[in-house]
Amino acid sequence: MRTSSTSSRLLAATALVAALGLTATACGGGSDSSGDKSDPASLKGQTITYWASNQGTSLDNDKQVLTPELNKFTQQTGIKVKLEVIGWADLLNRILAATTSGQGPDVLNIGNTWSASLQATGALMPWDASAFTAIGGKDRFAPAAIAAAGAAGKDPAAVPLYSMAYGLYYNKKMFSDAGIANPPKTWSELVDDAKKLTTGGHYGLAVEGSNGSENIHHAFVLAKQRGSDWFDASGKATFDTPANVAAVKQYVDFIAADKVAAKGDAEYSQNQTITDFATGKAAMMMWQSAATSIKAHGMSPDQYGVVPVPTQTAGATGDAGVTSMVAGINLAVFQNTKHKAAAEALVKFMTSTPEQKILNGTYGSLPPVKEAQSDPAFQTPDLKVLASVLSSSAAPLPQVPNESQFETLVGTAIKDLFADAAAGKPVTDDSVKAALTKAQQQMPAS
């Protein structure tokens, strides 16, 4: 998923605790009250509401991208779509309000890391075998994307729409000027390279220290590489294990001990990392599917390279070889929509191979629909690396009902540790453990 502000996530996570205790009733959108029929001819004239997430450079840019495609859908089906693009700072709050008020859309985008949490509210239509058959079959989608669509053992709560993965982006000229022949494969190599690159107001690495979601994504990977998870098999939080403490400390140490990221990065929360990388202030960054944003800042594709995020040891496999969370956007239908067939028709259209090529090609993301992945638009060097990461070394964030609270509480704890590091306060194993223990104690009962 794309990242959002920590303060918004805190409010949203608080609301989610309440929402999990409620049954979603009357969560139907659209303005046509004529009922729903499966005969395609009977769907003509119906109007459904679609809440889209902000994937482009602005909300208006998303409208410019999506409106022509939705017009094609209307021409093909006769179904009208009322589009609203919602920014990430507001999207989860809006969805949670809809689960309790009944004033929601028919179809909506969700960050894939929210899938299990929203699934637990009962507000989203389960995608069982019959529903998947209606849109062409479950096997059309990449397994990693499906794995991030809901809790294990349950029918997915949504359908993958856009896929992304993290890679290590590096500035070729800065590497060459520093005498570094190849990008790092291990974390020790990354720190060594970053120290050589940190000079004259330039830094080896940029991090987004005040962005709770970014913090969680990296802490998840670093813990996974140590064989650790953030929840046990029953869904109970296990935040303050020694491996998780070591993972968080390693990440915060980019500012605290290694000093290869600028102290000001502790305040970054609005994608300033990309700006620093694209303008040459930082030689490396870890980011998800960033080509479009980098280009918008004036950096051309031949000026940088993308490789998998490092591991603790070279050539690691299994959990030790995980280099990314499974990032992406899923498409969901509200359970009690009055226009189920029309909503499913829109999902079928948006996940059709032609639309997957158009939409993911425009946004610089990867199509979760396997048939679309062979298109030349997705054969650029960076996207080929990210596609390989998704298929071989990415893992979904914990698909548990309390995942959103985990992102907020631990993401905020890491933000505070970065602030300490920037202020010159020592960041120790004990201080990291205390922060994670506090976050764990604030989690609701599973």
C-alpha positions in Angstrom: 0.0 0.0 0.0 0.9 3.6 -0.3 1.9 5.2 3.0 -0.2 7.6 5.0 0.3 10.0 8.0 0.9 8.5 11.4 -1.6 10.8 13.1 -4.4 9.7 10.7 -3.5 6.1 11.2 -3.7 6.5 15.0 -7.3 7.9 14.7 -8.2 5.2 12.2 -6.8 2.4 14.3 -8.7 3.6 17.3 -11.9 3.6 15.2 -11.1 0.1 14.0 -11.1 -1.2 17.5 -14.7 -0.1 17.8 -15.6 -1.3 14.3 -14.3 -4.8 15.0 -17.0 -5.1 17.7 -19.8 -4.1 15.4 -21.7 -5.9 12.6 -21.8 -4.0 9.4 -25.4 -3.4 8.5 -26.8 -1.7 5.5 -23.4 -0.9 4.1 -24.7 -0.4 0.6 -23.8 2.4 -1.8 -25.0 3.7 -5.1 -28.1 5.7 -5.8 -30.3 3.2 -7.7 -32.7 1.4 -5.4 -34.1 -0.9 -8.1 -32.3 -3.9 -6.6 -29.7 -6.1 -8.2 -30.0 -8.6 -11.0 -27.4 -10.8 -12.6 -28.7 -10.5 -16.2 -26.2 -8.1 -17.9 -29.0 -6.3 -19.7 -30.8 -5.5 -16.5 -27.7 -3.8 -15.1 -27.9 -0.9 -17.6 -28.9 2.4 -16.0 -27.7 1.3 -12.5 -25.3 3.7 -10.8 -22.6 2.5 -8.4 -20.2 4.4 -6.2 -16.4 3.8 -6.4 -13.9 5.1 -3.8 -10.5 5.1 -5.4 -7.2 5.6 -3.5 -4.7 8.2 -4.4 -2.1 6.5 -6.7 -1.1 9.3 -8.9 0.7 12.6 -8.3 -2.6 14.2 -7.0 -6.3 13.5 -6.5 -7.0 15.4 -9.8 -4.4 13.3 -11.6 -6.2 10.1 -10.5 -9.5 11.5 -11.8 -7.8 12.2 -15.1 -6.5 8.6 -15.2 -9.6 6.8 -14.0 -12.4 8.8 -15.6 -11.7 7.7 -19.2 -11.4 4.1 -18.1 -14.7 4.2 -16.2 -16.4 5.8 -19.2 -15.3 2.8 -21.2 -16.9 0.6 -18.5 -20.1 2.5 -18.8 -20.1 2.2 -22.6 -19.6 -1.5 -22.4 -22.1 -2.3 -19.6 -24.5 0.7 -19.3 -23.5 0.9 -15.6 -22.7 4.4 -14.4 -19.9 4.9 -11.9 -19.8 7.8 -9.4 -16.0 8.2 -8.7 -14.5 9.7 -5.6 -10.7 9.7 -5.1 -9.7 9.8 -1.5 -6.3 10.6 -0.1 -4.5 8.1 2.1 -4.7 10.4 5.1 -8.5 10.0 5.1 -9.2 6.7 3.3 -9.2 4.3 6.3 -11.2 6.7 8.5 -13.8 7.0 5.7 -14.0 3.3 5.2 -14.4 2.6 9.0 -17.1 5.3 9.2 -18.9 3.6 6.3 -18.9 0.2 8.1 -20.9 1.6 10.9 -23.1 4.3 9.3 -24.2 2.3 6.2 -23.3 5.3 4.0 -20.6 3.7 2.0 -19.6 3.0 -1.6 -20.3 -0.2 -3.6 -16.7 -0.7 -4.6 -13.6 0.7 -2.9 -9.8 0.5 -2.9 -8.1 -0.6 0.3 -4.4 -0.9 1.2 -3.7 -4.6 1.1 -2.3 -4.5 4.7 -5.8 -3.6 5.9 -7.4 -6.6 4.4 -7.6 -8.8 7.5 -8.6 -6.0 9.8 -11.4 -4.9 7.5 -12.3 -8.5 6.9 -12.9 -8.9 10.6 -15.6 -6.2 10.6 -17.8 -8.2 8.3 -18.2 -5.2 6.1 -16.6 -6.6 2.9 -18.0 -9.2 0.6 -16.0 -12.5 0.8 -14.5 -13.5 -2.5 -15.4 -17.2 -2.6 -15.0 -19.5 -5.5 -18.2 -18.4 -7.1 -17.3 -14.7 -6.9 -13.9 -15.3 -8.4 -15.4 -17.3 -11.2 -17.6 -14.3 -12.0 -14.4 -12.2 -12.7 -12.4 -14.9 -14.5 -11.0 -17.1 -11.8 -8.7 -16.8 -8.8 -5.8 -18.4 -10.6 -5.4 -15.3 -12.8 -3.8 -13.5 -9.9 -0.3 -13.9 -8.5 -0.3 -16.0 -5.4 1.7 -13.4 -3.4 -1.0 -10.8 -4.1 -3.8 -13.2 -3.1 -2.0 -13.9 0.2 -2.2 -10.2 1.1 -6.0 -10.1 0.5 -7.2 -11.5 3.9 -6.6 -13.9 6.7 -5.2 -17.3 6.0 -7.9 -20.0 5.7 -10.6 -17.5 4.9 -12.0 -16.4 1.5 -10.1 -13.2 0.5 -11.8 -9.9 1.5 -10.8 -8.2 -1.7 -9.2 -8.7 -5.1 -5.6 -7.5 -6.0 -5.6 -4.4 -8.2 -2.1 -2.9 -8.1 1.0 -4.7 -6.8 4.2 -3.1 -5.5 7.4 -4.2 -3.8 10.4 -2.6 -2.2 13.7 -2.4 -3.9 17.0 -0.7 -3.1 17.4 2.3 -5.4 21.0 3.6 -5.9 22.5 6.5 -7.7 24.9 5.2 -10.3 27.1 8.3 -10.6 27.4 8.7 -6.8 28.5 5.1 -6.5 31.0 5.5 -9.3 32.4 8.7 -7.9 32.9 6.9 -4.5 34.7 4.0 -6.2 31.9 1.5 -5.4 31.6 -1.0 -8.2 28.4 -2.8 -7.2 25.3 -2.2 -5.1 25.3 -3.9 -1.7 23.8 -7.3 -1.1 24.1 -7.4 2.7 23.4 -4.9 5.4 27.0 -4.7 6.4 27.9 -3.9 2.8 25.2 -1.2 2.7 26.4 0.5 5.8 30.0 0.4 4.6 29.0 1.8 1.2 26.8 4.4 2.8 29.6 5.7 5.0 31.8 6.2 2.0 28.9 8.1 0.3 28.1 10.3 3.4 30.2 13.4 2.7 29.9 17.1 1.9 26.2 17.4 2.9 25.3 14.3 1.0 24.2 11.1 2.7 24.5 7.4 1.8 20.8 6.7 2.6 17.5 8.4 3.1 14.8 7.1 5.4 11.2 8.3 6.1 11.5 8.4 9.9 8.2 10.0 10.8 6.1 7.8 8.4 4.7 5.0 10.6 3.8 2.8 7.6 7.3 3.0 6.2 8.8 2.2 9.6 6.6 -0.8 9.9 7.4 -2.1 6.4 11.1 -2.1 7.1 10.9 -3.4 10.7 8.8 -6.3 9.4 11.4 -7.2 6.8 14.4 -6.9 9.2 12.6 -9.0 11.8 11.6 -11.6 9.2 15.2 -11.9 8.1 15.9 -12.9 11.7 13.2 -15.5 11.7 10.8 -13.4 13.9 7.2 -12.4 13.6 5.2 -9.7 15.3 2.3 -12.0 16.3 2.1 -15.6 17.5 0.0 -18.3 15.9 -3.0 -17.2 18.0 -2.8 -13.6 16.8 -1.3 -12.3 20.1 1.2 -9.5 19.8 4.9 -10.5 20.4 6.5 -7.1 19.7 9.4 -7.0 22.2 11.2 -10.3 21.3 15.0 -10.0 21.1 14.9 -10.4 17.3 12.3 -7.6 16.9 14.3 -5.4 19.1 17.4 -6.0 17.0 15.5 -5.4 13.8 14.1 -2.0 15.0 17.5 -1.0 16.4 19.2 -1.8 13.1 16.8 0.4 11.2 17.0 3.4 13.7 20.8 3.1 13.7 21.0 4.4 10.2 20.6 7.8 11.9 21.7 6.9 15.5 24.9 4.8 15.3 25.8 4.5 11.7 25.1 8.2 10.9 24.5 7.4 7.2 21.1 9.1 7.0 20.6 12.8 7.9 19.1 13.7 11.3 16.4 15.6 9.4 15.1 12.3 8.0 13.6 11.7 11.4 11.0 14.2 10.5 10.2 12.9 7.0 6.6 11.8 6.5 5.6 13.1 3.0 7.8 11.1 0.7 10.7 13.6 1.1 13.0 10.5 0.8 12.2 10.3 -2.9 13.0 14.0 -3.3 16.4 13.6 -1.6 17.2 10.6 -3.7 16.2 12.1 -7.0 18.0 15.4 -6.4 21.3 13.7 -5.3 21.1 14.5 -1.6 21.0 10.8 -0.8 22.7 8.0 -2.7 20.3 5.2 -1.8 16.7 4.6 -0.6 14.5 1.7 0.0 11.1 2.3 -1.6 8.2 0.6 -3.4 7.7 1.0 -7.1 9.1 4.6 -7.2 9.9 5.1 -10.9 7.0 7.5 -11.7 7.8 9.6 -8.6 11.5 9.7 -9.4 10.8 10.8 -12.9 8.5 13.6 -11.7 11.6 15.0 -9.8 13.7 15.1 -12.9 15.8 12.0 -12.5 16.0 9.7 -15.6 15.9 5.9 -15.4 19.5 5.6 -16.7 20.8 7.5 -13.7 19.8 4.9 -11.1 19.6 1.2 -10.6 17.3 -1.0 -8.5 18.2 -4.2 -6.8 16.6 -6.3 -4.0 16.9 -4.8 -0.5 19.9 -6.4 1.3 19.8 -9.4 3.6 21.8 -10.2 6.7 24.0 -12.7 4.7 24.5 -13.0 1.0 22.3 -15.5 -0.8 19.9 -16.0 2.1 16.8 -18.0 1.4 13.4 -18.6 3.1 12.5 -16.1 5.8 16.1 -15.0 6.0 15.8 -14.0 2.3 12.7 -11.9 2.6 13.4 -8.4 1.2 10.0 -6.8 1.0 6.5 -6.9 2.3 3.9 -7.6 -0.3 2.8 -4.1 -1.1 -0.3 -3.2 -3.1 -3.9 -2.0 -3.4 -6.9 -4.3 -3.3 -10.4 -3.8 -4.7 -13.3 -4.7 -2.4 -17.1 -4.7 -2.5 -19.2 -3.8 0.5 -21.1 -6.9 1.7 -24.5 -5.3 1.7 -24.3 -3.4 -1.5 -27.7 -3.2 -3.3 -25.8 -3.6 -6.6 -23.7 -6.7 -6.2 -23.7 -7.8 -9.8 -22.9 -4.3 -11.0 -20.1 -4.0 -8.4 -18.7 -7.4 -9.5 -18.8 -6.2 -13.1 -16.7 -3.2 -12.2 -14.2 -5.4 -10.4 -14.1 -7.7 -13.5 -13.4 -4.7 -15.7 -10.7 -3.2 -13.5 -8.9 -6.5 -13.2 -9.2 -7.4 -16.9 -5.9 -7.9 -18.7 -6.3 -4.7 -20.9 -7.2 -2.5 -17.9 -4.4 -4.0 -15.8 -1.9 -3.0 -18.4 -3.3 0.5 -18.7 -3.7 1.3 -15.0 -0.5 -0.3 -13.7 1.4 1.1 -16.6 0.2 4.6 -15.8 0.9 4.3 -12.1 4.3 2.5 -12.4 3.0 -0.4 -10.4 3.0 -4.1 -11.3 -0.2 -5.9 -12.4 -1.2 -8.7 -10.0 -2.9 -10.3 -13.0 -0.3 -12.7 -14.3 -1.4 -12.5 -18.0 -0.7 -8.7 -18.0 2.8 -9.0 -16.5 4.4 -9.9 -19.8 3.5 -6.6 -21.4 6.6 -4.6 -22.5 5.6 -1.8 -20.2 6.5 -4.0 -17.2 9.8 -5.2 -18.7 11.8 -2.2 -17.6 14.9 -3.1 -15.6 13.5 -1.7 -12.3 10.1 -3.4 -12.7 11.7 -6.7 -13.6 13.6 -6.6 -10.4 10.5 -5.7 -8.4 8.5 -8.4 -10.1 11.1 -11.0 -9.1 11.0 -9.7 -5.5 7.2 -10.1 -5.4 7.4 -13.6 -6.8 10.4 -14.9 -4.8 11.3 -12.8 -1.7 8.2 -10.9 -0.5 6.0 -11.8 2.4 2.6 -10.4 3.4 2.4 -8.3 6.6 0.6 -10.2 9.4 -3.0 -10.9 8.2 -4.6 -10.6 11.7 -7.5 -8.4 12.9 -5.3 -6.1 14.9 -2.8 -5.5 12.0 -3.8 -1.8 11.7 -3.2 -1.2 15.4 0.2 -2.9 15.0 1.1 -0.5 12.2 0.1 2.5 14.2 1.6 1.6 17.6 4.9 0.2 16.5 5.2 2.6 13.6 4.8 5.5 16.1 7.3 3.9 18.5 9.9 3.8 15.8 9.1 7.4 14.8 9.8 8.4 18.4 13.1 6.4 18.5 14.2 8.2 15.3 13.4 11.5 17.0 15.6 10.5 19.9 18.4 9.6 17.6 18.1 13.0 15.8 18.2 14.8 19.1 21.4 13.0 20.1 19.8 10.7 22.7 21.2 7.2 22.9 19.2 4.5 21.2 20.0 1.2 23.0 18.6 -2.3 23.1 16.9 -1.4 26.4 15.3 1.8 25.0 14.1 -0.1 21.9 12.7 -2.9 24.0 10.9 -0.5 26.3 9.3 1.3 23.4 8.1 -2.0 21.9 6.9 -3.3 25.2 4.8 -0.1 25.6 3.3 -0.6 22.2 2.5 -4.2 22.9 0.7 -3.2 26.1 -1.4 -0.8 24.2 -2.7 -3.5 21.8 -6.3 -4.6 22.3 -6.9 -8.2 23.3 -6.8 -10.5 20.2 
